[in-house]
């Protein structure tokens, strides 16, 4: 039978405050991939890369131009 020893239990799950985003440059993403402009979940709106220079804000459905080296984030 399994023994639940809370004192010696070494399992340490990730914190619920851990960062779920990884940083990329806009030109590193593939067309059609989702990305975010910030890594703060409370301020994050999803975007989709439409082509090599444009992304669509999925909340407003508007297309914006991005510079290739713009810092963007993807959820991991």
Residue pairs with C-beta under 8 A, 6 or more apart in sequence:
19 39
20 41
20 75
20 76
21 36
21 39
21 73
21 74
21 75
21 76
22 73
22 74
22 75
22 76
23 39
23 71
23 72
23 73
24 35
24 71
24 72
24 73
24 74
25 68
25 69
25 70
25 71
25 72
26 35
26 49
26 55
26 66
26 67
26 68
26 69
26 70
26 71
26 72
27 52
27 68
27 69
29 35
29 49
29 72
29 74
30 49
31 49
31 50
31 51
31 52
32 48
32 49
33 48
33 49
33 74
34 46
34 47
34 48
34 58
34 74
34 75
35 46
35 47
35 48
35 49
35 55
35 72
35 73
35 74
36 44
36 45
36 46
36 47
36 72
36 73
36 74
36 75
37 44
37 45
37 47
37 72
37 73
38 44
38 73
39 73
44 73
45 57
45 58
45 59
46 58
46 59
47 55
47 56
47 57
47 58
47 72
48 55
48 56
48 58
49 55
50 56
50 63
52 68
53 65
53 66
53 68
54 63
54 64
54 65
54 66
55 63
55 64
55 66
56 62
56 63
56 64
57 63
57 64
66 72
